[in-house]
Amino acid sequence: MRHPMKLLLKLLGGLAVLVLLAVAVSFLFPQTYRVERTTVINARSDVVFAQFGDLKAWKNWTAWHERDPAMKLSFSESTTNVGAWSAWESKSEGNGKMTLTAVEPGRKVAYKLEFPDMNMISSGTMDLQPADKESLTCGHVQARVGEISGASNFFLGGITAYTLDEKVRHLQVERRAARRVNSVSAGVAEQMARGVCALFGSDLGVATTGYAEPSPDEGVADPFAWWALARRRRGKFVAAPSGRVECPGATRIDAQRMVAAAVLVELIAYLREIRG
């Protein structure tokens, strides 16, 4: 019969090993992490920004306030400028404080979150980017190619990557550079065209990006788009044409159709050129 003290010592020894193992494994995990989400809201930008640009409006939509409507709130005198803060006390959601650290009126806010109960601090941003400016032809080029008899023999597929996240995820667009130009530039169009080739395994890719409507905030008076072709030979990309289509005075739908038609003309001309 084993002595109880020996069993206890073995048990304690085993627990000590598990604790040490847990501590050792914890050093393998990252000390910080990043979460990024995108959603499309069908509303004017000023209406959307009012919901997160003013700290008092956050109670209208956050999950914390929904879970505890009786949450006790307090605010700084101003709730929309850098340094503005809101604090909350809740039995179910805990206590915390949020402080605005940067504000770009009508577009973006950055904030710091403090959770004293967990001794944790985090930061975040809310960045407003109109979805209708992230892409332009919205499938019109694909539809026009699909109208051609026998298209299934040469058309592998297409993608409408409306938001920056989707451009990055599916077409390998470089996020930082694209964000600086609101995803609208010759360089972004070229990256998208090459991304199409990579996505579908094709030898030829076509991409467009632009503004389907005027955008005073971006200094855009009339619709326009950048377009680009990408071509691979023996697995390597070679020089291919690109350009810009202007659509002065055009409606949204007309601009999409004009750009799609212009790109198809360029595509056909290029195919004739490389076929000799």
Buried (B, 14 or more C-beta within 10 A) or exposed (E): EEEEEEEEEEEEEEEEEEEEEEEEEEEEEEEEEEEEEEEEEEEEBEEBBBBBBBBEBBBEEBEBBEEBEEBEBEEBEEBBEEEBBBBBEBEEBBBBBBBBBEBEEEBBBBBBEBEEEEEEEEEBEBBBBBBBBBBBBBBBBBEBBEEEEEEEEEBBEBBEBBBBBBBBEBBBBEBEEBBEBBBBBBBBBBBBBBBBBBBBEBBBBBBBBBBBBBBEEEEBEBBBBBBBBBBBEEEEBEEBEBBBBBBEEBEBEEBBBBBBBBBBEBBEEBEEEEEE
